[in-house]
Amino acid sequence: QVQLVESGGGMVQPGGSLRLSCGASGRTFTSYDMGWFRQAPGKEREFVAVISWSGGSTDYADSVKGRFTVSRDNTKTAVYLQMNSLKPEDTAVYYCAKAREGSTWRFLRYPSRYDVWGQGTQVTVSS
């Protein structure tokens, strides 16, 4: 069973950058697509980005496209989310998640397609 632990959150001023990391245990990590989601207070969990098992394909929410970059290092069993030009509306708890085996790529924007979640890391963008 894969276990996920996020780190790298914190408080940053608008326009700043943060890099989130998601460490995974389990030798089958490299077999799975991995996603990033976020949830702001009073809002539903929303898709941020996803990366394929090989790292060869990525997809982003329109709200973060061009500002965020997802990557992975399968030798270190880790997934990263580089966040640049941060805005106050990016404030949320950020979660990494493992996609269910056999999930279709075009459905990986939906939280229900993921079966293992990290505990989340808080990102606050404020002046």
Disulfide bonds with the S-S distance in Angstrom:
Cys22-Cys96 1.98
